[in-house]
Amino acid sequence: RRRLRRRQCAMASPSAAPPNGASSNPMNYVTVDQLSNEIQKHNDSEVLRQLLAELRNKKLLLRDFCKRVRMLLGPEVLLKTVAGLQAAQGPPHSAQASHPSHPPHPTPPHPAHT
């Protein structure tokens, strides 16, 4: 079973600058709007809408939001949401992408059968 590493992230309003201590790199955080749009692709229940409203109004911390989603709607909702947010941010920088001097190995030609 695959375990997700906990990443430090910050929630911000769409127009707000990153919170204190957060990187100015937009790849390090998502907005509540981005989270809301992505998670509703995987579950669009009244319970989820209420949890999102509490998160948006700062009546619920992100950690508690995630716990409640997992307990009430199932862990697959969170897993699919994280995967969707990561996909929307684009592919991560791989070691090979940062070292273009190591091209992929070419496939040897297959001998012709006669």
Buried (B, 14 or more C-beta within 10 A) or exposed (E): EEEEEEEEEBBBEEEEEBEEEBEEEEEBBBBBBBBBBBBBEBBEEEEBEEBBEBBBEEEBEEEEBBEBBBEBBEEEBBBBBBEBBBEEEEEEEEEEEEEEEEEEEEEEEEEEEE
